[in-house]
Amino acid sequence: MPGIDRRTIFLLVELGRLGETGSPAAGDLLAELADRGEADIQPPASWFETCIDLEAEDHAALVRGLALAEGVLDWEGGRGAGVIWTFRDFRKRHPDSADALADWVLARSDNEYAPFGSSNLGARSMAEYRAKFAQRVDRRAQSLAERREREEAVERRRAARRAANREADLRRRDPGRAAFLASLEGLTLVEALARAAADGERPIGHYPTRVADAVRADLIAALPPDLRTTLWERLRGRHRGPWGVFKKRLASCLAAEEGRGPP
């Protein structure tokens, strides 16, 4: 067995069979294991090869022995400790017994990575580990949701600034824009859309983006079919910002209604 001699395996299995470190027999085993710490840092392949011929009882004893020796003898295998590789192989070969063995190791090991190879979250049992793992997943999901919310809020503020800058630019270039906007005041969303659809002088992007922002899919679906078609024709070409989003909503509505792409 490359890197792990049979005597070391025998000592570890016997220690694991005892399951404790306070008896004279355990003390004798630990005394002989004291100079064999290099076993704890052998590569996974060496441990997997070691475990091939072990029966389940001896395999579990080897895992327990490694956990005990690592704690008492201050072996520093850490994330690559032998207890991790032997447990991983045990779990693969004997899944029905893996939780009970993990419970045993968690209750006794100070290695934060034992027996999984990833953080055990300080748990001392599988029930505690699963509860803490679920809490961590929930915290991560909440953190991601909060991050997305912050990013979306930033994007909304940027979009609002872009819209304000665009509006200011339009006002500078079109002295009559103030009067045009005033003429839209008091119109319902449907009336504003009808006005935009029928306007042969101004591009639809000339209309306030607040109109495009406010029109959701349910309102689009309720529009008269001829108005939806006219709006689609008016939106030919590339549109960015709120009117681009409105165009996507309109396209989805038309596709759903016709069972095909937009006209």
N, C-alpha and C positions, 0 to 999 in steps of 0.2 A: 504494500500500500504506500504509494509515494508520499513521503513527508510525515506519515503517522504510523508509528510502529505498533505491533500487536499488543505489547505490554501496556502501552499508554491506553489503548482502547479497553483492555481488560480492567485496568485500574478505574477508569471512568465509569464503566458499566457497573462494577462492584459498588462504587460510591453512589451511583444512581439507584441501585437496588436498596441500599441502606436508606437513602432519602434524607439523611441528616449528616451533620458534621461534628456533633458533640461527643460521640462515643469513642472509645479507644480504637475500635476497628476503623472508624472513619478517620481518626487521627493518623493511623499508620498509612492508610491510602493517600491521604493528603500530603504526608511527609514525602512519600515517593514521587508524588505528582509535582511537588514544588519546583523541581528543575525541568519540568516538561512543558512550560508555558508556550513554547513555540508551536505546540499542537493547536493552540487556540487561534492561531493566525494563518492556518493552512488554507489554500484556495478552496472554493466550493467543490471543485471536481474531486479533490482528495477525500472530502467528507462524503460526497455522494457515492464514491467507490467503496468507501469504508462501510457504508450502510447497506450495500447491496445484499449481503448474505445474512444480515441480522433479522431475527424474528421480531415481531412487534414488541414483545416484552423487553428484549435487550435493546432494541432501538429506542424505546421510551426511556429506559434506564440510562442510556448514553446521553440523551438530551438532558436529563436531570443531573447526571454527574458533571456534565460540562457547566451547567448553570451554577452548581454548588462550588466547583473548583474555581471558576472565574471569580465568584464573590469572595471566597476565603483567601485565595492565593493572589488576589489582585491582578489576575490576567487582564490584559487590556485589548481584547479583541474588538470591543465596541461594535460598530456596524457590521464588521466582518467576522464576528466571533463564531466559533464552532457550534455553539448552541443554536445559532440562527440557521445555519445550513442543515444541520441534522434535524431540526424541527421542521424546516421547509420540506425536506424529503419525507419525514414522517407524515406530515399533513397530506402530502400527495399520495402516499401509499396506504395510509390508514385514516381517512378523513373523519370517520365516525368517532375516533378516539382523540382527535386533535384538540378539541376544545378543552377536554379534561386535562390534557398535558399542558396546554397553554395556561390554564388556570394555575397549575402547580408552579410553572416557571414565573409567571407574573407575581405570584405571592411571595417569591423568594429572591428574585434577581434584582440587582441594582443597575443592571445594564439597560439604559433607556431604550435600546433597540431590540432587546430580547422579548419575545422569541421571533418577531416578525421580520426584522431587518429594517423596518421603519419605526418611527417613534411609537412607543407603547402608551404615550400620553400620561405616563405616571400611574396607569391603572394597575390594580392589584388583583383583578379578576377579569374574565372575558365579559361578564355583564357590565362591569364598570367601563371597560375599554369600548364596548359597543356604544354605550351611552355617551361617553366623551367624544367618540368619533362622530356620532350623529350630531352632537352639539357643534363640533368643529365644521362639519359640512354645512349646517344651518348658518353659522357665522360667516363662512366664506360666501354662501349664496347671498346673505344679506349685504355683505360688503360689496359684492359684485353689483347687486341691484342699486345700492347707494352710489356706487361709482358711475354706473350707467345713468342714473338720475342726474348726477352732477354734470356729466358730460353733455347730456341732453339739455340741461339748463343753460350751460355755456353756449351750446349751439343755438338755442333759442335766442339768447341775448345777442349773439353774433348776427343771426338772421334779422333780428329787429334793427340792429345798427345798420346792416346792409340795406334793409328796406327804407330806413330813415334817410340814409345817404342817397339812395336812389331817388327817393321822393324829393329831397332837397335839390338834386341835380335836375330832375324834371321841372321843378318849379323855376329854377334859374333859366332853363332853356325855353320854357313855355310860360310867358307872362299870364296867359289866360288859364293856367292850371287851377289856380285858387278858385276861380269861378266854376270851372268844370267839376272840381271836387264838391263845391257847395251844391251843385245841381244833383249830386248823388245822395246828399244827406236826406234822410227820411225814407229812402227806398228800402224795401225788403231785400233780402238776399236774392230771391227769385227775380225781382224786378231789376236789381243791379245786373244780374247775369243776362237777363233778356236785353237790357240796354247794351251790355258789352257785345252780345252776339249780333245785334243789329247795327252796331256802330261801324260804318264803312270808312270813317276817317282816321280813327285811332287804332293802333294795334292793341290787342287785348292786354298786353303787359303794361299799357298806359293806365289801366284801371287799378285802383288801390289793392295792394296785396292782402289787406284785411278781408276783402271779399273772398279771395281764394282760400285764405286760411280758415275762414269760418264755415265753408261749405264741405260737409262731410258726405260719406257714401250714401247715407239714408236720404239726404236731401237730393242728391244727384239722381237717385233712383226714382224719386217722386216728381222730377221735372218732366214736362211734356216731351215726348220723343223727338219732335221736330226741333225743340230747343237744344236738346242734348246733341243732336246731329250737327246743328249749326255751330254750337260751341266747339265741337270736335274739329270742324272745318277751320274755325278761327284759330285753333291751337296747332295747326300744322306747323311743322318745323320744330326747332329746338327751343325749349323754355326752361329756365332755371328758377330756383327759389320756389315761392309758394305757388306760382302759376304752373311750374313744372310738376309739383306735387299734385295740384288739382288735375292736371292732364292725366297723370297716372290713375287717379281715382276714377276719372271719367272713363278711361280706357277699360279699367276693370269692370265697371258697371255695364258698359256696352258689350263687353265680351261675355259677361254672365247672362245678360238678357238675350243675346243672340246665339249663345253657344259657340261662339267663334271670336276671332279678333275684331277689333273696332273697324268701322267702315273706312 
